[in-house]
Amino acid sequence: MIAKISNLINNLLTANVFFVLFSFVWFIIAIVGKYTHIPLGLLVWQSLWEPLFLPAISVLMGGAILSGTVSYISKSLDRSSF
């Protein structure tokens, strides 16, 4: 059961990592566009920061902590069963 939960958490975190990386690349491209006076969506990115990107980063950090905790508990339960 713990392995299934851990696997699910890891799959969700993997998808979230790619989403956060996509948002970072979008941000960099939008910043370059701003300084070259080409509209590449910086205002849209800024409007999505609080409702979308900030929670995604928070879930990524919390999920990493949760994944580490589940892994630690799983390893300690395996050691105590011997």
C-alpha positions in Angstrom: 0.0 0.0 0.0 2.8 2.4 0.9 4.5 1.6 -2.4 1.4 2.4 -4.4 1.0 5.8 -2.6 4.7 6.5 -3.1 4.4 5.6 -6.8 1.4 7.9 -7.2 3.1 10.8 -5.5 6.2 10.3 -7.6 4.1 10.3 -10.8 2.3 13.5 -9.8 5.5 15.2 -8.8 7.1 14.2 -12.2 4.2 15.9 -14.1 4.4 18.9 -11.8 8.2 19.3 -12.4 7.6 19.5 -16.1 4.9 22.0 -15.6 7.1 24.2 -13.4 9.9 23.9 -15.9 7.6 24.9 -18.7 6.4 28.0 -16.7 10.1 28.9 -16.0 11.0 28.7 -19.7 7.9 30.8 -20.5 9.0 33.4 -18.0 12.5 33.6 -19.4 11.2 34.0 -22.9 8.7 36.6 -21.8 11.4 38.6 -20.0 13.6 38.5 -23.2 10.6 39.6 -25.2 10.0 42.5 -22.8 13.5 43.9 -23.2 13.4 43.5 -27.0 9.9 45.1 -27.1 8.2 42.0 -28.5 5.1 41.0 -26.6 5.6 37.3 -25.6 3.1 37.0 -22.8 4.7 38.5 -19.7 1.5 40.2 -18.6 -0.4 36.9 -19.0 2.4 35.1 -17.1 2.2 37.6 -14.3 -1.6 37.3 -14.1 -1.2 33.5 -13.8 1.6 33.7 -11.1 -0.6 33.7 -8.0 -3.5 31.4 -9.0 -1.5 28.8 -11.0 2.3 28.9 -10.8 2.8 29.6 -7.1 0.6 26.7 -6.0 2.4 24.4 -8.5 5.7 25.3 -7.0 4.3 24.9 -3.5 2.8 21.4 -4.4 6.2 20.5 -5.8 8.0 21.4 -2.6 5.4 19.8 -0.3 5.3 16.7 -2.5 9.0 16.3 -2.3 8.9 16.5 1.4 6.0 14.0 1.6 7.7 11.7 -0.8 10.9 11.7 1.3 8.9 11.1 4.5 7.0 8.2 2.9 10.3 6.7 1.7 11.8 7.1 5.1 8.9 5.4 6.9 8.8 2.7 4.3 12.5 1.9 4.8 12.2 2.0 8.6 9.2 -0.4 8.5 11.2 -2.7 6.2 14.2 -2.7 8.7 12.0 -3.4 11.7 10.3 -6.4 10.1 13.5 -8.4 10.1 
